[in-house]
């Protein structure tokens, strides 16, 4: 796998944790309103993407193909908004690390399901036993991480 892609993914993952913390502080600054903080996060993100897209996108291809998209292909923005809201809501309640750990395990499980069955028009990718073992290790890590203090306290 290309090292640039690995670094890009790691940086993106780190950015998600930073985003959750920053947006939760924005929510606190708005009187504890995670919905409002999520809205402003999306507005600013849309503006940034709009500026970059205005400069780099092939808008003739967009115009030629936009009307031909299946309805469900437009749901990504709503899913993204739900994700951002969930991070803003959960970060101050369960902690950024706990939230991210749960998101990662959820992402891996959903990703394996999508890959294994070729859902959402994605190519089918084999799921050998070691991928399930890796997910099991992640689940065990999640239990230790979130409940280790209760499991191993000597009181």
N, C-alpha and C positions, 0 to 999 in steps of 0.2 A: 504494500500500500504506500502511496506517495506520502512522504514525511510532511509536506506542506498541508495535506488534507488532515493528517493527525493533529498537527499543531493548530490548524484552523478549528477543528472540532473541540480540542481542549480549551482554546481561547473562548469559543462560543459557550461552552459549558461554564467556564468561569464568569463570563459575562452574564449568564442567567442568574447566578447567585448575586452578583453585584446589582443587577437590575432589580431583583426582589428586595434587596436591602434599601436601595435608593428609592424605589417606588413606595415601600412601606413607610419610609420617612416622609415622602411627599404626602401620603395619606394622613399621617399624623399632623403634618402642617396644615392640612385641610380639615382639621377637627375629627380625625379618625374616620374618614370616608374613603374606603378602598375603591369604590366604584368611580368616584371622581378622579382619584389618582390614576386609575387604569385608563380612564378616558383621556386624560392629558398625556399620559405616556404614549397612547396610540396616536393621538393627534401629532405629537412631536415626531414620532417614528414615521408616520405617513408623510409629513412634510420633508423629512430627511430623504426618504425613499423617492418621493416625488421629484426632488431636486436632482438626485443622482440619475433617476430614470429619464428625466427630461433631457439630460445630457448624453446618456449612453444607450437607451433602448431603441430598438427598431420599431417605431410606432406604426409603420405601414403594415408590418406583420401582425401587430396587436390588433389593429383595426380590421384586418382581413379575417382574423380568427376568433375574435372576442364573442361574436354571436353564435359561434358553433360549439361552444363549451357546454357540457352537460351541467345541469343545475347544481349538482353536488360538488362540482369543482370550485364553486364560489364559497364554500363553507370554511375554507382555511382561515380566513380573516376572523370569522366568528369563533372558531376553535382557538385561535391565537389570543383573541380578546378574553375568552374564558380562562385561558392559561394565565395571562397577565393578572387578571382579577384574582385568581386563586393564589398566585404567589404573593400579591399585595395583602390579601386577606390572611393567609396562613403564616407569613414570615414573622410577624410580631407575636403570633399566638403559639406556634410550635417551634419557632426558630428557623433560620434560613437553612441550616444544614439538614435538619430533619425533613423540611419540606423538599429540598433538593434531592435527598436520598430517596424519598418516596416517589418523587417525579421520575428519577432515573430508573428505579425498579419498574414503575408503571410503563415508562417508555420502552424499556427492554422487553417486557412481556408483550406489549402491543406490537412492537417491532418484529418480534419472533413470530407472532400470529400472522401479521401481514406478510412477512417474507415466506413463511412456511406454506401458506395457502394462496399466495399471489393476489391478495385482496387489494382493492382500490386500483386495479389495473397495474399493479407492480409485478415485476418478474418473480416467479417462484424461485426461492433459494433454499438449498438443502439445510436441514437443521439436524446435524449429527448430535449424538449424545452429549458431547463436551459443551455444546452451547447450553443445553439444559442444565448441565452440571455447573456451568458458570453462573447461570441465573440462580441456581440453588445457593451457591456461595454468596451471591449478592443478597439474597433473602436472609441468609444466616447473618451476614454482616449487618443488615438492617435491624434484625432482632437485637444483636449485641449493641449496636450503636444507640438505638432508641430505648432499649429496656435493660441494658447492661447494669446500670446502677441498681435496679430493683432485683435483677437476677443474682448479682454477686455481692450485695450488701451483707454485712455480717452483724446486723443488729438484732 
